[in-house]
Amino acid sequence: MKYWLFKSEPGTWSWDDQKKSGAKGEPWTGVRNHLAKNQMQAMKKGDRGLFYHSVKEKTIVGTVEVVEEYQPDPTDASGRFGLVVIKALQDMPKPVTLDQIKAEEKLADMVLVNNSRLSVQPVTADEWKRVCKMGGL
């Protein structure tokens, strides 16, 4: 199993929206960055992810699971980009802020710290465990 981070502006698609999509999950559409596309192509069913509210909140608020692997994104007229489908797993009991992550020296190499603009990011198993522990999971 691999781990990922999915960033979303809460005004566009929030954690509450993600939870409302239920067990069927929600297609992660609209990604138009080739590096993020490559990350999604590497995802397998059952991989886990951190759900991150970007912009003003800058907080990890929950965990998700990949329920469908990479496929064409119908919102991309060019046909170059795709999507995965993710479902909500659980709330982060204590949401973890970007400032908390930056303050944790063992997370200094986390992609979120070094390339916070990337909308889909890999997370190592150690980073996953540490962030989940920080969040009360």
Backbone hydrogen bonds, N-H to C=O, Kabsch-Sander energy under -0.5 kcal/mol:
donor,donor_aa,acceptor,acceptor_aa,energy
3,Y,123,V,-0.7
4,W,48,R,-1.5
5,L,121,Q,-2.2
6,F,50,L,-3.0
7,K,5,L,-0.5
7,K,119,S,-2.7
8,S,52,Y,-2.6
12,T,9,E,-2.1
13,W,9,E,-2.7
18,Q,14,S,-2.5
19,K,15,W,-2.6
20,K,16,D,-1.9
21,S,17,D,-1.0
21,S,18,Q,-0.8
22,G,19,K,-1.5
24,K,21,S,-0.6
25,G,22,G,-1.1
26,E,86,I,-2.7
28,W,84,V,-3.4
29,T,27,P,-1.6
37,K,33,N,-2.5
38,N,34,H,-2.4
39,Q,35,L,-1.9
40,M,36,A,-2.3
41,Q,37,K,-2.3
42,A,38,N,-1.1
42,A,39,Q,-0.5
43,M,40,M,-1.1
46,G,66,V,-3.0
47,D,44,K,-2.4
48,R,2,K,-1.9
49,G,64,V,-2.4
50,L,4,W,-2.3
51,F,62,G,-3.0
52,Y,6,F,-3.1
52,Y,50,L,-0.6
53,H,59,T,-3.2
54,S,8,S,-2.3
54,S,52,Y,-0.7
57,E,54,S,-1.1
58,K,53,H,-0.5
59,T,53,H,-1.8
60,I,96,V,-3.4
61,V,51,F,-2.7
61,V,59,T,-0.6
62,G,51,F,-1.0
63,T,90,Q,-2.5
64,V,49,G,-2.7
65,E,87,K,-2.3
66,V,47,D,-2.7
67,V,65,E,-0.5
67,V,85,V,-2.9
68,E,85,V,-1.5
71,Q,83,L,-1.8
73,D,81,F,-1.8
76,D,73,D,-2.1
77,A,75,T,-0.8
79,G,76,D,-1.0
83,L,71,Q,-2.5
85,V,68,E,-2.0
86,I,26,E,-2.2
87,K,65,E,-2.4
88,A,18,Q,-0.5
89,L,63,T,-3.4
90,Q,63,T,-1.0
92,M,61,V,-2.5
94,K,135,G,-2.5
96,V,60,I,-1.8
97,T,95,P,-0.6
98,L,58,K,-2.6
101,I,97,T,-2.1
102,K,98,L,-2.8
103,A,99,D,-1.6
104,E,100,Q,-0.8
104,E,101,I,-0.9
105,E,103,A,-0.8
107,L,104,E,-2.4
108,A,105,E,-1.5
110,M,107,L,-1.7
113,V,110,M,-1.2
114,N,110,M,-1.5
115,N,111,V,-3.3
118,L,115,N,-1.5
121,Q,5,L,-2.3
123,V,3,Y,-2.2
128,W,124,T,-2.7
129,K,125,A,-2.4
130,R,126,D,-2.3
131,V,127,E,-2.9
132,C,128,W,-2.7
133,K,129,K,-2.2
134,M,130,R,-2.5
135,G,131,V,-1.9
136,G,133,K,-1.4
137,L,132,C,-3.3
